[in-house]
């Protein structure tokens, strides 16, 4: 029988076609040794590629949720130069929706810098743009309503107010500050106890500091049963109507400087 050469034997035992081997992940072991781990499937490779493409993308700048409001304020400033040393009203939608503050208080030097849905922490973070840049003589603040609605405890609401005061006074140590008490409302009757607690904490802080006023709108907005007076609110039971703002104006006016 004819003996096959070694080269012929190798050719006979070689597969007709060799499938490409999938990529494998190398595992770095101690002492500089590399060992081969399980091959990656095509699906795993695709997932890894997508993950790396996302990880290597440049980090986008944080989008400011209140940018539309900030742009609106900037446009107002361009249209009408703000007064020197104005009174700045700042806070959530109860401030934003308060119409014609200059007329209400017969004072042309009032700026409305309310932005709906905001919390005390938001006012704190944007204090430079909303308040300090105007070098005001007084800041009138209303916020805390949304804070409680989002689940913040009264102690945290009060702490956020104190943080805001510290930020404002770090730049303007003698700035007069007035806090409009967190209002009761039919729509948020379940938050009444929290609002009362937060107001009490803020009032105590205000009374311990010079130049900080606590404006109690909470008490006169209650009926004889201790519920929010529905006649002071619009259809949503949350935002004030004309009568509600008239009551606020009466309570706030004596504290303006």
WOPE-V547915 format. One record per residue. RES is the residue in one small letter. PHI is phi in whole degrees, 0 to 359 (999 if undefined). PSI is psi in degrees with one decimal (999 if undefined). BURIAL is 1 if it has 9 or more other C-alpha atoms within 8 Angstrom, else 0. Layout:
RES,PHI,PSI,BURIAL
RES,PHI,PSI,BURIAL
//
This chain:
x,999,135.9,0
x,288,128.9,0
x,276,137.8,0
x,275,141.8,0
x,291,160.8,0
x,298,-35.9,0
x,295,-40.0,0
x,294,-42.4,0
x,300,-39.3,1
x,294,-38.8,0
x,294,-38.4,0
x,292,-33.1,0
x,270,-2.3,0
x,278,132.2,0
x,300,149.1,0
x,300,-41.3,0
x,219,139.0,0
x,251,118.7,0
x,291,140.7,0
x,298,136.0,0
x,282,136.4,0
x,295,156.0,0
x,299,149.3,0
x,237,150.7,1
x,268,132.7,1
x,265,136.4,0
x,253,124.3,0
x,279,117.4,0
x,259,167.4,0
x,302,159.2,0
x,67,24.2,0
x,76,10.8,0
x,274,141.6,0
x,248,129.7,0
x,238,151.0,0
x,270,130.3,0
x,260,-173.8,0
x,299,140.2,0
x,298,150.4,0
x,272,136.2,1
x,284,166.8,0
x,298,-37.5,0
x,295,-41.9,0
x,294,-38.0,0
x,297,-41.4,1
x,297,-43.4,0
x,297,-40.7,0
x,295,-39.8,0
x,297,-44.7,0
x,297,-41.3,0
x,298,-43.5,0
x,292,-36.8,0
x,295,-36.8,0
x,289,-42.7,0
x,295,-30.8,0
x,270,-4.9,0
x,291,148.3,0
x,296,142.8,0
x,288,125.8,0
x,284,147.6,0
x,296,145.2,0
x,298,127.9,0
x,280,127.7,0
x,281,116.6,0
x,295,-20.9,0
x,254,22.8,0
x,299,-37.3,0
x,299,-39.1,0
x,292,-42.6,0
x,298,-38.8,1
x,295,-38.3,0
x,296,-43.4,0
x,296,-41.1,1
x,298,-39.6,0
x,295,-39.4,0
x,296,-40.1,0
x,294,-36.4,1
x,290,-36.0,0
x,287,-39.3,0
x,222,118.3,0
x,296,124.5,0
x,300,150.0,1
x,295,157.9,0
x,289,138.2,0
x,48,59.4,1
x,282,174.1,1
x,262,122.8,1
x,256,118.8,1
x,269,125.4,1
x,220,148.3,1
x,148,-152.3,1
x,274,-161.0,1
x,297,-24.6,1
x,296,-28.1,1
x,277,-46.3,1
x,303,-38.9,1
x,272,0.9,0
x,284,111.6,0
x,282,138.4,0
x,50,60.6,0
x,300,-34.8,1
x,299,-41.2,1
x,286,-41.3,0
x,303,-42.9,0
x,254,11.8,0
x,49,46.1,0
x,218,109.3,1
x,289,-12.7,0
x,266,38.4,1
x,245,132.9,1
x,248,133.0,1
x,262,113.1,1
x,238,43.5,1
x,278,143.9,1
x,220,118.0,1
x,299,140.7,1
x,85,0.3,0
x,280,160.3,1
x,241,171.7,1
x,301,-38.2,1
x,296,-32.6,1
x,290,-41.3,0
x,297,-40.7,1
x,300,-48.9,1
x,296,-33.9,0
x,257,17.6,0
x,302,-38.0,1
x,297,-45.6,0
x,285,-33.3,0
x,269,-29.9,1
x,234,-62.0,1
x,296,-32.1,1
x,297,-20.2,0
x,270,-4.9,1
x,49,58.2,1
x,285,162.3,1
x,269,-20.3,1
x,207,144.6,1
x,241,126.5,1
x,251,120.9,1
x,243,131.5,1
x,229,117.1,1
x,193,170.0,1
x,121,-26.6,1
x,300,-54.0,1
x,292,-30.9,1
x,301,-49.8,1
x,295,-39.1,1
x,297,-27.5,1
x,271,3.0,0
x,101,4.4,0
x,290,143.1,1
x,282,153.2,0
x,307,-38.7,1
x,297,-37.5,0
x,289,-37.5,0
x,300,-46.6,1
x,297,-40.6,1
x,297,-36.9,0
x,292,-35.2,1
x,294,-43.7,1
x,299,-41.0,1
x,299,-40.1,1
x,296,-43.6,1
x,300,-44.8,1
x,298,-39.7,0
x,295,-46.3,1
x,297,-42.7,1
x,277,-11.7,1
x,292,-26.3,0
x,261,-39.5,0
x,233,85.5,1
x,302,-28.2,0
x,257,14.4,0
x,297,127.6,1
x,284,135.6,1
x,230,134.5,1
x,233,133.6,1
x,249,121.0,1
x,277,123.6,1
x,305,147.2,1
x,299,125.3,1
x,279,151.7,1
x,279,155.1,1
x,207,148.5,1
x,301,-37.3,1
x,291,-24.0,0
x,235,42.8,1
x,299,-30.1,1
x,291,-12.5,0
x,259,6.7,1
x,303,-47.4,1
x,296,-40.4,0
x,295,-40.1,1
x,296,-42.0,1
x,298,-42.7,1
x,295,-48.5,1
x,299,-42.3,1
x,300,-42.1,1
x,298,-43.3,0
x,295,-43.0,1
x,292,-38.1,1
x,298,-43.4,1
x,299,-42.1,0
x,297,-46.3,1
x,300,-40.6,1
x,291,-19.5,1
x,269,-4.6,0
x,240,148.5,0
x,280,139.5,0
x,77,14.2,0
x,241,124.8,1
x,248,142.4,1
x,252,120.5,1
x,257,112.5,1
x,276,95.3,1
x,262,-11.0,1
x,297,-52.4,1
x,298,-49.3,0
x,290,-8.1,0
x,268,5.0,1
x,258,146.2,1
x,274,-176.2,1
x,291,-13.3,0
x,264,1.2,0
x,85,14.0,0
x,258,157.8,1
x,296,136.3,1
x,286,111.0,1
x,295,-25.0,0
x,289,-7.3,0
x,266,0.7,1
x,237,156.7,1
x,283,-174.0,1
x,301,-27.0,0
x,280,-7.0,0
x,69,12.7,1
x,237,-45.1,1
x,265,148.0,1
x,287,150.3,1
x,259,-168.7,1
x,301,-42.3,0
x,295,-38.2,1
x,295,-42.6,1
x,290,-30.6,1
x,296,-41.2,0
x,296,-43.9,1
x,300,-44.6,1
x,301,-40.1,1
x,296,-38.2,0
x,282,-34.2,1
x,279,-37.9,1
x,311,-44.5,0
x,296,-15.3,0
x,261,-4.0,0
x,282,146.1,0
x,242,999,0
//
